């Protein structure tokens, strides 16, 4: 059987779709939310929260005493190559 996905904002819309389905022998399945607890959506961008159980103390040896300037690092290393 062919399938379609309908997105709605109002709960009344779902009730109307259920009534509509009765007359045309349609089946309505409610999808479970795919969003996990550690994710959030901000302006259309999915943000995954960090894992607080990870020990990052070993990274301090790598970056300590290097005198790294974040602004210079972004300008030099994070540029898109054309």
N, C-alpha and C positions, 0 to 999 in steps of 0.2 A: 504494500500500500504506500503511495506517495506521502511525504511528510512536509509540513511547513512549520516554521517557528514564528510565533507571534509575540512581540514584546509590548507590554502595556504599562501604563503608569497608575491607572485608577483601578481599584478593586471592583468597582461596578462594571468595568469593561470585561473582566473575567466572568462575572455572573452572566452578562449578556452573551458572551461566547458559549457558556455552558448551555444556556437556553437555546441558542442557535444550533448547537450540536445535536440536541435531542431531535430536531426536525429533519436533519439531513444525515443522520447515522454517522456522525463524526465522533472520533475518540479524542479526548483531551487528557494529555499526560503532563503533569506539572514537573518540570525539571528541578532537580536539586541544585542549590547554589554551588557554583564552582569556586567561589571565593573562599579562601582559607582564612583562619583567624590571624595569621601573621602577615596578611596582605591588606593594603588599603589603596584606594583609588584617589588620585589627586590630579585634577584637571586632565583626566583621560590617561594618566600615566599610572601604571601599577607599581606601587612601592612595596618591597618585601622587607620586613623588619629583620634586623640582624639577630644572630643567635648569640645570646649573652653567655652561653656556656663555653664559648671558644676562648682559649687563653692566648692573648696577643702580646704577652710579655716578651716572647722571643723576638718580636719585630722591633722592639726598642733598641736592641743591639745593632740592627741593620741601619737604622736612621739616626742614632745618637752621634753627635759630634760631626755631622756632615755639613752643617750650616746650609741647609736646603731652604731656598726661598720659594714658597708656594706659587707666587705670582710669576716668577721667572720660569718655574717648572711648567706651568700651564701654557705660557707663551711659547716655550721651546718644544716641549714634548707632546703636547696634546693637540697640535694643529692637524687639520685634515690635509692629507696629501692630495695635490691636484694632478 
